[in-house]
């Protein structure tokens, strides 16, 4: 059989579930230097897109062997104006069949599905140093480098983190959270029009606000807010899939062994529990919709992050707290606790216009440096 006879078709759960999971194991991916791999979708290979408004998974098959897969989702977001965007993720090609055009074919078939659904722009995310992915999308498929957000990862420690007694933290209901997001973040890049669906999803654990002590009762009364305040929402990504650490440097492996010994001998030490179970699958919380107002609100962002960390401590298998912020959000980034060894300070988003009438505005969009915060949808983590 000629290699060109491979075919691309829609994913069939009954037929492909086990084969896609096998493909994932063969194509373990993660940041090139150290970080983590998606290792366990808990029997649901499309778990990462299932909560999107519209989604699809395609597979490539050759002589009854599954040799590639790709996923895509569609939603309406804020760009320069409102736009329908298609997100590309989960591109996998079996190591034995790479450099044969399978990846390009999968992307092109997915783009055709986007176009059939009137998508304005397609975009994808990859690590900046993933040369193979960057070469495929930028050099061969004509995507343009667009944004370089930072993925900030904080391991959950055995001891709670301190929160200033001068800061009050409280949970707000979905209706008030939606109001605040639409009021303060509706012009944020990639802000989803269906933010109400995100907030009401069973994986969204809630939205919390931080302000000065005594400010809770007056918060939002008659449309008035404190000078300094912050908010964020929490998504339980562990409810979809698990992670495990891979490609860890020798120093990290050594630290894992040492930390296990210390935990046994000095149980009172506050060590990152994640490192004691480095290669076991674990869940994580994703912080989204991080927003702050006022010159002193950075302290409130940190207090909220610490609060979520303390929530994660009592979760069954949550070992990380993760958030992603755009390069424009330099004011807030220093206030988000993270461990540099596990974080990716320059992720890469690439974008492509799929409609000819969007090309002019697209060129303007990609030429202008990021001047607004970036909203990272937890459904696409």
N, C-alpha and C positions, 0 to 999 in steps of 0.2 A: 504494500500500500504506500502510495506517495505521501510525503509528509503534508503536502498541501491539502490533503483530504480531511484534515481535522475540522470539526464543526463546532460552532458556538450556538448554544441554546440556553433557554431559561433553566434555572435551578429547579430540580424536582426533589422535594424533601424526602419522599419515600425511597427514591433511587440513589440520591447523591449525598445524603447526610453523612454517612460514615466515610465516604470517599473524600468529601471536602475536609473533614477533620483530619484524615490521613495526609492530605495535601498540605494542610496547615502545619502539621508536625514536620513535614519535609522542608518546609519553607520558613522555618523559624526566623522571624525578623525582629528588629529592634534597633535603637540607636547604635551606631557602629562601635562606640567606645565602651559602653557598659550596660545600658539600662535594661528594660524588661521586654518580655515577649507576651503576646496574647497566646495563652496556652490551653484554655479550657472555656469553650462556649456553652458548656453544660448541655450538650446535645442539640444546640440550636445555632447552626452556623450563621444564620441571618439575624442573630440577636442584636447586633450593633446598628441595624437599620430598621428593625421591626417597629420602632416607635416613631418613625418619620411619617409625614403625611402620605407620601407616595414613594415606593421603593421597588428595587428589583435586584436579583442576583443572576449573573450569567456564568456559565461554565464552558470550558473548552474540552472537547473529547476527541481522542484519537484511538481508533481500533478498540473501543469499549474501555479505554483507560482515561480517567479524568486527569488532565494535564494542566489545567489553569482555571482560575475563577476571578471574578470581579463583582463588586457591589456598587450600587448607586442609589441615591435618594434625592428627592425634589422638594423644595419648599419656596416660599416667597419671603424675601428679606429686604432690609434697607441697604441700598448701595448709594449711588448718587441720587437715585429715586428708587421707588419700589421695583424689584426685579425678581424673576423666577430663576432660581439657581439649582444646578445639579451638582451634587457632591460625589466624588469618586473615591472609593476606599476599598481596602481589602484585595488589591491586585496581587494575585499569586500565580506563579508559573513554576511547574516542577523543575528542579535543578537539571534534570536530564534533557529538558526540552527548551532551555533558554537560548536567546539570541537567534530565534527562528521565526520571529514575527508574531508569536502568540500573544504577547502582552499588548502589542500595538493593535492587533485585531480585536482583542477584548475591549480595549478602550474605545475603538471606533464603533463597535457594535453598541456600546453603552451610550456614546454620543448620539447615535441614531435614535435610540430610545428617548434621550433627552429632547432632541429636536422634534420628535413626534409628539412630545408633551409640551411643546412651546416654551422650552427653557431658553433663557437669554444668555446665561453664562454657565460654564462648567468649571469647577475648581477642585483641587486636590491638595493634600498636605503630605509632606515627607520631611525627613530630617535633612538639613542643609548639606550634610556630607554624604548623603546617599547618591553617589555619582551615577549609578545605573538608573535610578528613578528620575533624577534630574535630566539626564541625557535623553531618556525616552520621552518625557513630557515636554521639555523645553526645546530640545534639538530636533526631535522627530515629529512630534505632534503639535508643535507651535504654541504651547502654553507659555505664558509670561510670568516671571517671578513677580509676586504681588505683595505679600506681607511676610514678616519674620517674627511671629509671636514667640514668647517664651513659655515653656511648659515647666511649671514649678512644682516639685515633688517634695513632700515632707513626710518622713517616716513617723509612724505612731509610736510614741514612747510609753514606757510602763507607768510613768508618773504624770499627773495632770500638769498642764501648763498654767502659769499664773495669769490672772486677768485683773486689771486695776479696779480697785473698789470705787474709783471715781467714774467708771463707765458702766452704764446700764445696758443689758442685752435682753431683748425680748422678741418673741416670735409673732409674726403678723399673718393674717389669713390670706388666702389666695386672691380674694377680691382686692384687698389693699395692695398686695404685692404687684398685681397686674397694673393697678393704677400708677404705682410708683415707677415701674419699669416703662410704661408707656409715656409717662410724663418726663422722665429724666433720661431714658435710654433709647427712645424710638428713633433717634437720628444716628445712633451708633451703627457702625458698619456691621452688616450681617445680623442685625437684630431681626428675629423671626416675627412675622406678622401674627402667627398663632402662638404667641407667648403664653396665652391662657391654657393652651393644650399642654405646654411644657410644664407649667406650674401645677396643673391638675393631674399629671401623670403619677402613677403609683410609685415610681422610682424617685420622684422629687420629694424629699423628706420635709421640705418647708423653706420658708424665708425668714431671716432674722435681721433685726436692726440694732445698731449700737448708737448710743448718744450719751451725753453727760447725765449723771445721776439726777433723777428728778424730772427728766425731760419726757419720760414715757407718756404720762397722762396728757400732755399737750401736743404730742407728736402728730402732726397732720391736722390738728384742729383748725377748722376754717381755712384750710389750705396753707397754714403756716408751719414751718419746720425750724428746728434748731439751727444755729450757725454751723455747728459741726455734727455730722452724723454719717453713718455708712450702712450699707446693706449688702447681703449676698444670699444666694440660695444654694441648697445642697442636693446633689443627685447621687443616689446609691448605685454606682456603676457595677458593684459586686453582684447586683441583682441580675446582671446580664451575662457577664463573663468574668473570669479570674485572670490574674497576672502572675508571673513569676519572674524572678531576676535571672538574666542570662548574660553571657559575655562579660562577666564581672572581672575587674582587674585583680591581680594577685593580692594586692593590699586589702581589697574588700573581702576576699575569701579568707584571708588571715584574720581580719577583724571579726568575721562571722564566727570562726572557731574560738577566738579569744573571748568574744562576748558570751558565748555559750558557757564557757568555763567560769567567767565572772558571775553570770547569772546564778550558777549553781552555788558558788562560794559566797558571793555577796548579793543576796537576793534584793537588798534594799537599793542597789545601784539603779539609776535611771538610764537604761540603755534602749536604743531603738529596737523594739521587738521584731521588726521586719527582718533585721539582719540575723536574728537567731533562727529564722526559717527561710533562708535565702532562696531555696529552690522549690519550695512548696507553693502551690497556687494560693492566691489570697485576693480579697476584694479591696476596693478603695472607694473613697468619697471624692466626688468632683465638685468643686466650688464654681458656680457660674453666676453671671449677673453681678459681679463685684462692682459696686458703685459707691462713691464717697463725695461729700459736699463739705466745704469749709477748710481753712488752712491747717487745722489740727486734726482733721478726720483720718489721717494716716494711722494714728494710734488706735482709732476705732476699727479700722480694717484689721490690724494685727489682733485686736481683742476678739473680733469675730472669728478669725482663723484659729486662734487658740481655743475658742469655745467649741468649734467644730472638731478640732483635734481631740478635745476631751469627750465629745460625743462618740468619736470613733474608738476611743479606748474601750468602751463598754460594748461595742458591736462584736458580733461573733467572730468574724474573720477579716475585719477591716485593718489593713496594715499601712495604708498610705492616705494622705490627703493631697489632692492634686488640683491645680488650677492652671489656666492658660490666659495670658494677658498679651495684648499687642505691644509693639515697640513704642507706641505713643504713650502708653500707660506707665511711663517711668516714675511718675509721682507715687504710684501705688505699689509698684513692684518691690521696693525695698521693705515694705511693711508686711509682705506675705512671707511667712517662714518657709524656708525650703532648704533642702540639702543639695549642694551643688553636684555632688557625685552622681545623684540620680536624676537631676534636672537637665533639661535641654534648653539652653538659653537662646538658641536661634533655630526654631522650627521654620519650615519654609512652606508657604502657600503659593500655588501657581494657579493661574486663571486663564480662561479662553472664551472669547465671544463666539456664540454659535449662530447668531443672526447677523446678516450683513448690515442691517440698519443700526445695529448696536456698535459697529466697529469704531465710529468716530468718538462716541462717548466712552467706549472702552479704552481707546488710546489715551484719552484725557485722564481716565480713572487710574490707569497704570503708571502714568508719568508723574502724577502728583504724589508727593510723600504722604504717608499716613498722617492725617490731622485730627482724627477722631478715635476714640477708643474702639476696640474690636470685641464684638459679642461672640463668644464661642458656645455654640449650642450643645448642651450635654448629650443630646441624642446622637451626636456624631463623634463622640470621643472614642 
